[in-house]
């Protein structure tokens, strides 16, 4: 019995630490916009933490406020009394209304908590939504079945630095430079496969001060030699991006298959 109680206490401490870290990161990411009301009169940073808490614990929208009623320490971090908790419908609507820049800013400050080498992998993957949302798609007339996700992943910390999500599949030579451009000041090199190869892209990366470790298409001796040289300069670490995709799909599979694809 004592062992069970110790485990429960340990879990409570862990989730409290998680919420406190989310609070600090959310306020840092949102800056002057942190205290602005988002939905139901609650500050934007409060809504961000509620969604982080909900996803971390695997609660539904309806379960989230009910669970918080019995977590006084977590409510203290949020600055909410037991009778001030938002209704589950308010939490749901705020998730719909929060702009992408909010989550992008939160991702950026979260990634900064890890050591960054400046050397990143640029890669794309697909998140399949067909099985999880077929009923919703039929009822709503939504035809989005698969999302294309392009990310920048640090080769040492495995932290995802930036992400581009699209229901309309841009070619890699279009989405890749867009992601790199936003983070160019912090990058030294970018490793990518042949799908990202484009002379305009390579010239742009050089102009931004980022070394492109991008394989070229073709089998000519010059191309083969160039690809061999690139592989010796760090291209082999590109598998790190695949590891981050696998981890995300296994741990957050339900979240990335939400009814609203833009979430």
VMD Tcl script that draws the C-alpha trace (Angstrom):
set ca {
  {0.00 0.00 0.00}
  {2.81 2.38 0.89}
  {4.49 1.65 -2.44}
  {1.31 2.55 -4.33}
  {1.04 5.83 -2.43}
  {4.68 6.67 -3.21}
  {4.09 6.02 -6.92}
  {1.00 8.25 -6.91}
  {2.86 11.04 -5.12}
  {5.73 10.74 -7.62}
  {3.31 11.03 -10.54}
  {1.70 14.13 -8.97}
  {5.13 15.75 -8.54}
  {6.04 14.95 -12.14}
  {2.89 16.50 -13.61}
  {3.29 19.54 -11.36}
  {6.84 20.05 -12.63}
  {5.57 19.62 -16.17}
  {2.86 22.27 -15.71}
  {5.30 24.71 -14.10}
  {7.73 24.29 -16.99}
  {4.88 24.81 -19.47}
  {3.87 27.99 -17.66}
  {7.38 29.44 -17.87}
  {7.80 28.45 -21.52}
  {4.34 29.70 -22.52}
  {4.92 33.12 -20.96}
  {8.33 33.33 -22.60}
  {6.94 32.31 -25.99}
  {3.90 34.59 -25.91}
  {5.69 37.61 -24.50}
  {3.42 40.65 -24.22}
  {0.51 38.59 -25.58}
  {0.62 36.08 -22.70}
  {-1.91 37.90 -20.53}
  {-4.35 38.73 -23.31}
  {-7.73 36.99 -23.00}
  {-8.16 34.14 -25.49}
  {-11.54 32.56 -24.72}
  {-13.96 32.79 -21.81}
  {-11.97 35.65 -20.28}
  {-8.96 33.46 -19.40}
  {-5.43 34.55 -20.29}
  {-3.89 33.01 -23.39}
  {-1.06 31.36 -21.44}
  {-3.61 29.58 -19.23}
  {-5.27 28.04 -22.26}
  {-1.93 26.93 -23.67}
  {-1.08 25.13 -20.41}
  {-4.52 23.53 -20.23}
  {-3.97 21.96 -23.64}
  {-0.44 20.86 -22.77}
  {-1.81 19.28 -19.57}
  {-4.69 17.64 -21.45}
  {-2.45 16.09 -24.10}
  {0.26 15.01 -21.64}
  {-2.24 13.19 -19.42}
  {-4.41 11.91 -22.29}
  {-7.62 13.49 -20.96}
  {-10.63 14.40 -23.07}
  {-11.95 17.96 -23.11}
  {-14.72 16.98 -20.69}
  {-12.33 15.18 -18.32}
  {-9.81 18.02 -18.09}
  {-11.73 20.44 -15.79}
  {-13.05 17.52 -13.72}
  {-9.51 16.28 -13.06}
  {-8.30 19.77 -12.19}
  {-10.91 20.05 -9.44}
  {-8.86 17.59 -7.41}
  {-5.40 18.97 -8.28}
  {-5.00 22.02 -6.08}
  {-1.26 22.41 -6.80}
  {-1.87 22.49 -10.55}
  {-4.71 24.99 -10.10}
  {-2.36 27.20 -8.08}
  {0.08 27.27 -11.01}
  {-2.80 28.32 -13.28}
  {-4.04 30.88 -10.74}
  {-7.53 29.34 -10.73}
  {-9.85 28.50 -7.85}
  {-11.93 25.35 -7.86}
  {-15.06 27.27 -8.84}
  {-13.27 29.26 -11.58}
  {-12.30 26.39 -13.84}
  {-13.31 26.89 -17.48}
  {-16.04 24.72 -18.94}
  {-14.89 21.94 -21.24}
  {-16.58 23.68 -24.18}
  {-14.46 26.80 -23.51}
  {-11.30 24.69 -23.60}
  {-12.40 23.08 -26.85}
  {-13.16 26.42 -28.52}
  {-9.87 27.97 -27.40}
  {-7.93 25.13 -29.01}
  {-9.75 25.92 -32.24}
  {-9.02 29.64 -31.99}
  {-5.36 29.70 -30.98}
  {-3.30 30.74 -34.01}
  {-0.44 28.70 -35.42}
  {2.09 31.36 -34.37}
  {1.31 30.51 -30.73}
  {2.30 26.86 -31.14}
  {5.26 27.74 -33.33}
  {6.57 30.13 -30.66}
  {6.07 27.48 -27.97}
  {7.95 24.94 -30.08}
  {10.81 27.39 -30.56}
  {11.33 28.16 -26.87}
  {10.92 24.48 -25.98}
  {13.64 23.51 -28.46}
  {15.92 26.16 -26.97}
  {15.93 24.23 -23.69}
  {18.10 21.62 -25.43}
  {21.70 22.17 -26.60}
  {21.72 23.14 -30.27}
  {24.63 22.29 -32.52}
  {23.58 24.39 -35.52}
  {23.67 21.28 -37.71}
  {20.19 20.09 -38.65}
  {18.35 17.52 -40.75}
  {15.67 18.67 -43.17}
  {13.13 15.99 -43.99}
  {9.46 15.38 -44.78}
  {7.01 12.68 -43.77}
  {3.29 11.98 -44.06}
  {0.76 11.59 -41.27}
  {-2.15 9.40 -42.32}
  {-5.56 10.46 -40.99}
  {-7.89 8.21 -43.00}
  {-8.60 5.50 -40.45}
  {-8.97 7.86 -37.48}
  {-11.33 10.42 -39.04}
  {-13.26 8.67 -41.84}
  {-16.64 9.21 -40.14}
  {-15.92 12.87 -39.50}
  {-14.73 13.42 -43.06}
  {-17.88 11.87 -44.48}
  {-20.13 13.94 -42.22}
  {-18.31 17.23 -42.76}
  {-17.34 16.80 -46.40}
  {-13.68 17.18 -45.45}
  {-11.38 15.49 -47.96}
  {-8.09 15.87 -46.06}
  {-6.72 12.35 -45.59}
  {-2.97 12.82 -45.30}
  {-0.83 15.66 -43.99}
  {2.66 16.43 -45.21}
  {5.03 17.50 -42.44}
  {8.45 19.07 -43.03}
  {10.75 19.53 -40.02}
  {14.17 20.75 -38.95}
  {15.78 18.39 -36.41}
  {19.00 19.10 -34.51}
  {21.42 16.22 -35.14}
  {22.75 16.15 -31.57}
  {19.81 16.87 -29.27}
  {17.11 15.40 -31.57}
  {15.04 18.52 -30.82}
  {12.58 19.56 -33.52}
  {13.37 23.22 -34.17}
  {10.63 24.06 -36.65}
  {7.79 22.41 -38.52}
  {5.71 23.08 -41.63}
  {2.37 21.25 -41.95}
  {0.25 21.30 -45.08}
  {-2.83 19.57 -46.44}
  {-1.78 20.66 -49.92}
  {1.48 18.88 -50.53}
  {4.10 21.41 -51.51}
  {7.17 20.04 -53.26}
  {10.12 19.63 -50.91}
  {12.04 22.30 -52.83}
  {9.27 24.77 -51.86}
  {8.61 23.82 -48.23}
  {12.25 23.15 -47.30}
  {13.66 26.63 -47.94}
  {10.69 28.18 -46.14}
  {11.52 26.29 -42.94}
  {15.27 26.95 -43.21}
  {14.72 30.64 -43.91}
  {12.91 31.12 -40.60}
  {15.82 29.63 -38.63}
  {18.84 30.61 -40.75}
  {20.43 32.79 -38.05}
  {20.89 29.74 -35.79}
  {22.04 27.23 -38.44}
  {25.46 26.16 -39.72}
  {24.52 23.31 -42.06}
  {21.43 21.51 -43.38}
  {21.43 17.86 -44.45}
  {18.69 16.74 -46.86}
  {18.02 14.01 -49.41}
  {17.69 14.34 -53.18}
  {14.05 15.42 -53.00}
  {15.23 18.80 -51.68}
  {17.88 19.32 -54.34}
  {17.43 22.46 -56.36}
  {20.14 24.85 -57.49}
  {18.09 27.88 -56.45}
  {17.67 26.32 -52.99}
  {21.40 25.68 -52.60}
  {22.28 29.21 -53.67}
  {19.77 30.63 -51.20}
  {21.22 28.52 -48.37}
  {24.72 29.74 -49.17}
  {23.45 33.34 -49.21}
  {21.96 32.78 -45.75}
  {25.29 31.48 -44.46}
  {24.06 27.88 -44.18}
  {26.01 25.03 -45.77}
  {23.69 22.75 -47.80}
  {24.53 19.05 -47.41}
  {22.03 18.01 -50.07}
  {22.52 15.02 -52.35}
  {22.20 15.55 -56.09}
  {20.30 13.41 -58.57}
  {22.16 11.61 -61.32}
  {24.96 9.10 -61.84}
  {27.65 11.15 -63.56}
  {31.12 10.88 -62.03}
  {31.01 14.52 -60.87}
  {27.62 14.00 -59.18}
  {28.71 10.71 -57.60}
  {31.89 12.30 -56.26}
  {29.98 15.29 -54.86}
  {27.49 13.01 -53.08}
  {30.33 10.95 -51.60}
  {31.96 14.13 -50.30}
  {28.67 15.31 -48.75}
  {28.26 11.97 -46.95}
  {31.60 12.48 -45.23}
  {30.58 15.91 -43.92}
  {27.64 14.86 -41.74}
  {24.92 13.78 -44.13}
  {24.82 10.33 -42.49}
  {23.18 11.86 -39.41}
  {20.01 12.54 -41.38}
  {18.44 9.42 -39.86}
  {17.86 11.50 -36.72}
  {14.82 13.09 -38.39}
  {13.28 9.66 -38.99}
  {13.73 8.88 -35.29}
  {11.84 12.03 -34.28}
  {8.99 11.14 -36.67}
  {8.74 7.63 -35.28}
  {8.67 8.94 -31.71}
  {5.96 11.49 -32.50}
  {3.72 8.99 -34.27}
  {4.04 6.45 -31.47}
  {3.56 8.86 -28.55}
  {1.19 11.45 -30.04}
  {-0.57 9.49 -32.76}
  {-4.07 10.39 -31.57}
  {-3.20 14.08 -31.35}
  {-1.89 14.35 -34.90}
  {-5.08 12.66 -36.14}
  {-7.37 15.27 -34.59}
  {-10.69 16.01 -36.31}
  {-9.45 19.41 -37.40}
  {-6.40 18.69 -39.56}
  {-4.87 22.11 -38.86}
  {-4.39 21.14 -35.19}
}
mol new
graphics top color blue
foreach p $ca { graphics top sphere $p radius 0.5 }
foreach p [lrange $ca 0 end-1] q [lrange $ca 1 end] { graphics top cylinder $p $q radius 0.2 }
display resetview
